[in-house]
Amino acid sequence: MQHVLIIHEVEDYPLWKVIFDQAASIRKKAGEISYQLLRYDDDAHNIVHFSEWSSLEEARRFFESSELVQLRLEAGVKAPEFIYLKEIERGIL
């Protein structure tokens, strides 16, 4: 499995969430399979987006696209950090 971990601050979560939800079809078309949204326990403006992708190359191409750069600006995203990950093990305890 390939995953992307994105950590970023948002100015206004409700506004960001609307734009995030509206982008679901383009995320799916780009290769996103599933996602989780988390926030810092002590700061609702710091969001973590953890997602599974069909390939890391597709994920990079999507996240670096001019279309997504513009969407991030509209959504009030500040300094996103992208971490591209390959799963090496999974377990249930």
N, C-alpha and C positions, 0 to 999 in steps of 0.2 A: 504494500500500500504506500501511496505517496500522500503526504500531508503538507499543508501550509499553516503556519502559525503567524498571525498578524496581531501586533500589539499597537494600539494607537489611542490617542486622546481625541474625544469628540466634543465640540462646543455645546451641542444640544442633542441628547440621545434620541428623543422622539423624532426630530427632523432626520437624523442619521438613519434611524430604523426605517422610516418611510422610504428613503432612497435605497437602502439596502434591500428591502422587500421588493421594490420596483425593479431592481436589477437581477432578480432571481432567474429569469429566463436567459439573460445573457451569461450569467455565471454557469448555469447548467449547460448551455451551448458551448461554453469555453472549456468544459470538462470537470466542473465541480460536481462531486457525487453527493456529498453530505456536509453538514456544518454544525458547529456548536457556537453559541455566543455566550461569553462570560464577561463579568465585570469585576473589577477589583472590589474587595470587601469594603474598603474604606474610601472609595472614590468612584462614584457612578459614571464619571466622565472617561475613565480608562477602560477601554473595551478590548477584549481578546476574541478574535475570530479564528477558530480552529476548524479546518476543513480538509476533507479527503478529495483527492483529484485523480483523474485518469492518468495524468502524467505531469511531472514537474515542469517539463518544457512548455506544456500548454498553460500551466498556472503562471509561469514567469511571463509568457507572452501576453496573457490576459492582464496581469497586475501591472505590467510596464506599458500597456497600451495608452495612447493619448486619450481614448474614450474614458478609461477608468481614472486616469489622472484628473480629468475634468469632473467626473462624478465625485471623486474624493473632495475636490475643492467646494463643490456645491453642497456636499454633506457636512462640511465643517471639520474634516479630518485633519489632525495636526500630526506631522512627523511620523508616519507609519513605519513600523519595523516589520520586515518580511523575513521569515525563517522557513526555508524549504527543507522538509524532512522525509527520510525514507524509513519506513517501519522495519525494525529488526526483530521485534518480538511482541506478542500480545498474550495476556493471561487474565484469568478470572480467579479471584480468591474468595 
